[in-house]
Amino acid sequence: MKKFKNKSLRTLNTFMVDVSVDQYIEVDTIKDLTEIYDQGIFNKKFLILGGGSNTLFVNNFQGSVIHPNILGKEIISEDKETVTIKVRAGESWEDIVEWSVERNYLGLQNLANIPGDCGAAPVQNIGAYGVEIKDFLISIEYFDMKTGEVKNISNKDCEFGYRDSIFKHKLKDSALILSLTLSLRKWKRDLEVPENFLVYKGITDRLEKSCEKPYTIKKVFNVVCEIRNEKLPKVGEYGSCGSTFANPTIQKEKYQELLVNSPNLPSYSTDKENVVKIPAAYILDKLGWKNKRVGKCGTWIKHPLIVTNYDNATGKELYDLIRTIQKEFFDNTGINLNTEINIIF
């Protein structure tokens, strides 16, 4: 365990906002967590910070930031068709995806190139190109910061939704994720991936253009990496957290209203009968929010959902930009544009 006083968090959040924290604690083991639990750290103001890829600090943080650096991965069981792996929270999500692809384990390839640590992945129920982490999770082990106990929760009890989970609600500020148990399929190296991994048009168009069939795990992985590298700011060069805003889910009646002014607005089905999801980027693009600068920050060159720190903007400047975009979106659609990121005041 390592402790630092008045530590800058600039290199520990991908927005690259230069804020400081009263106390920064890096924990390596469950024993470390038990120790700071006994010290009463969790009874005061604190924040769990993984890779910092989903967090905007508006001000300096007056409290303790706890960074789980619990590392390791292992295969805990396997048969002819499946493999079950346990991944500790401090492992890089990008590294775990690449590790699974190298071994030809089917499942995570569509989630390539998403920055952040594994412990944060289920909190957000990260997803991309038709796949979400909930599709492969068996269970999650976590440290109960209210009781000091290590507990397990099953997939079905995690209340997963679109960019949502129980860790944002009932277990917020009480569960520190220690490890994920994932189930993946063993796959032949030269066998095409199932159709459910090829539902995203951006992937299929790129595969048809640059690859020959079969569309294998490795080919899908490479294409996803290419697309994300082209669309998103490079981590460490420009400050961002990827997509700042979640795509709204709305009633079909509301969608029909929007078609009056935006007849080509796409929609996507959801697991609710009368509810569809619409791409916020389509509307923001029409409103002129792609590649728009406001002072030291703005939106990304190629994508209006990505609020970007171009020139050492403060957290307050980024937050004010987010609020401006939300207001204009609401004024033009009557729909609240919610953020995907965790905003810390």
N, C-alpha and C positions, 0 to 999 in steps of 0.2 A: 504494500500500500504506500502511495505517495501523497503528500499534502503540500499545497502551495497557497500562500496568502496573496491577495490582490493580483491575481493572475489575469493577463490579457487573454481573451478568447478569440482573437482575430483569426488565428490559424486553426481554430477548433469549431468554426461554423462556416459552411460553404457560401454564405452570403458575404463572408469576409468583413463583417461589421466589427469595428474595433471597440469592444466593450470589455470591462473587467468584472471579475467576480471576487467577492470577499474571501471565499475559500474554495479551492479546487481539490477534489479528492479522487485519485485514481485507484480503483479496487481491482485486485487480481484474483481473489478467492472468495468463497462464501464466508470463510473465517473473517476476512476483512469486513464484509458486510455486517456480520454479527458484532464485530467490535464497534463500528460506528453506530450501529443500532443501540448498543449498550451505552454509548456516549451521548445518546439523545439527539443525534444529528437529524433524524427523521421527525423529530418533534418541533423543529424549527423550519424556516423557509429553505427549501431545497429544490433542485431540478436534476433529473436524470438526463445526461447528455451522451448520446452515442457518437455517431460520426458527424453530427451537426449538419446533416444534409436536409433537414426538414424543419429548421428552427430559425426564426428571426428574433434577434434581441433588439428591442426598441431602446432600452436603457441599460446602464450597468446593473448587474444582478447582485442584490444585497441579500446574500445567503450563501448556501453551499451548492456547488455544482458537483455531481457525482458521476464519474465516467467509468462504466463497467469495462474492464479490460480482461475479462475472463475468456480465455482462448482454448481452442481445441475442437476437433471433429473426429467422429468415429463411426464405423459401421456397427450397428448393434444387432442386426439380424438380416438375413437374406435367404431367398430361395431361388428357383430357376427364373422367376418372372419379376420379382421385386427386390428392392433393397431399402432398408430402413436406416437412416443416418441421424445421429445426434450432433447438433452444431451449437457451440457455445456463443453467447451473446456478443462477445467482442470481436468475433471473426468478421472480416469484410464480406458483405453480401456479394459483391462482384467476384471476389475470389472463390466463393463457394459455388456460384453458378458455373464459372469456368472449370472448376474442379469436377463438377458433375458432368459437364459436357465432354471433358477429356476421357471420362470413364464410360461415356455413352449411356448415361442415365437420363431417361426421358422425363421432361417436365419443366425444368427451370430455364430452358434455353430462351424462351420468350421474355424472361425477366432479366436479361443480360444488361450490363452497363448501367445499373441503377446504383448510385453511390449510397454509402451508409453502412452501418453495422447490422448484423443479423438480428440483434435484439430489438431493433426498432421496426423491422419489417412487418411483423404481425400487428403492431399497434395501428399502423396505417392501412393494413391489409394491402400492401403494395401490389400494383397490377400494371400490366402493359400488354398490348397486342393480343387481347382476348384471354389473358391468363392472370390469375391472382394467386397470391401465396396460400390462401386458404384451401386451394385445390389440392395441396400436397401435405398440409400440416396434419399430424396425428395428435400431438399434444404440445404443451408449453410448460416448462418448469420455471417458477418464479419465486422470488424472495418477497414475503409479505412484510412490508415496511411498518405495518401496524402491530404485528405480533412477533416479528423476528423469526418466523417459521419458513421453511422451504415447502412449497406446494406445487401441485400439478393441476392443469386445467385441460380438458379435452377440446378438440376442435369444435364440437357441437355446442359447447358452453361458452365459446368465445364471442358469440353474437356478431359474427362477421357481416359486414355490409360493404357497400361501395365506399372505399377509403375510410372504413370505420370498423371498430371492434369494441369489446368490453373494456379494453385498456384505455379508451378515451372517455369512458363513462363510469361504470360501477367500480372499476379497479384503477381509475386514475389516481395517481399519487399514493397508491398503496401497493402496486405490484411492480417489482423490478425484474424484468425478464432475464433469466439465467441461461436458458438453452431452448432450442427448437428440435422437435423430433419430426422428421419428414419421411414420407414414403414416395419413392420414385420407381419407375419401371425400368428394367433392363431392356436395352434395345440393340438391335443389330446395327453395326456401324454404317452399312450401305443400304439400310431400309428407310423408306420415306416415313416422316412423322405422320401421325393421324391427322385427319382433316380439322379437328377442333383446334389445332395449333396453327392453322393456316387460314383462319377466318378474317384476318385483318388484311384489307386490300393493299396497304402499303407494303406489307411483307410479300404477298404473292406477286405483286407487280415487279418488285425488285428481284425476286427469285427468278421469275420468267425472263427478265432482262439479262441477268448476269450468271445464272446457274443452269446446268442441265439437271434433269430429273435423274434419280430420285432426290427429293428435297429432304436431306438428312438432318439430324440434330445439329451437326457442325455447321451445315450451310445456313440453317435458320439462325443459329447463334451469330454467325458472322454478319448476316444481313441485318439483324437487330442492332448489332454494334455499329454497323455502318450508318444506319438510319439515325440512331441516337447521336452519334458523333457529328453528323451533318446538321441536325436540328437543334441541338442543345449547346449552351455555352460550355467551354472546357473548364472543368473544375480546377480552381487555382489560378486561372487567367482572368475570368470574370466572376463576380459574385452572384450566385443564384441558388435556388433550391429546386431547380427544374420547374415543373408546372406549379405555379403559385395557387391556382384556382381549380376547384373541382367542377366537372361538368354537371350542370343542373339536371335534376330529375323532376319532371313536371307532369301534370295531368294531360291526357290526350286532347282534352278540350282547349287547354291553354296552348298546346302546340298548334292546333288549327288556327287559333287567333294569330299566332306569330307568322304563319304562312301568308297572311294577307300582305305584310310588308317584306317578308323574306320567303318567297315561294320555293326557293331551292334549299332551304334550311334542312339538313339531314336530321334523322332521329334514329334512335337505337332502342330495341326492346329491352325491358328489364324483367325481373322475376315477379313484378306486380302487374296485374291484368290491365289496369287503365293508366299506367305510368310509362313514360318514355324518357330516355336520356338524350339531351341535345348537346352538341359541341359548342362550348362557350367561345372557343377560338374563332368559329365562323362569324359569330356576332361581333366580337371585339375587332376582328379584322375589318368588317364593314364600317365599324365606328372609328377606324383609323388608328387602332392601338398596336399594330405591328410595327416594330422598329421605331418607336416614338420615345424621344428623350425628354425628360423633365429634370432639369438641373443635372446633378451628378448620377442620376439613375434613369431608368426607363424600362421599356420592354425589349425583348430580344429581337435581333435582326430578322429572324425567321419564324418567330412564334409569339403571338400576343399574350399567351397565358404565362409567359416566363418573365417575371419581374427581375430586373438585372441591375446589379451594382457595377456601374461602369467606371467610377472615379472616386473611390473612397467615400461613398455616401454614408451618412449615419443611419442607424436603425430607424430613427424618427422620420427621416426623409423617405426611406423605403416604405414605411408604414403609411405615411401620408399619400404616397402614390397609389398604394393598394386601395385605400379608402376612396380615392378619386375615381379609380377604375370601377370599383363596386358601385359607386353612386351613379356613374354614367350608364352602366349596364342596367341598373334598376330603373333609371329614368326612361330608358328606351324599351324595356321589355316588361317591367313590373315584376321581375324575378330577382330574388336575392342570389348574388354570386358569392358563394362561400369559399373560404380559403382551404387548401389542403395542408398548409404548413402550420406549425405550432408557433404562435406569436407570444413572446415573453416580454412582459412589461417590467 
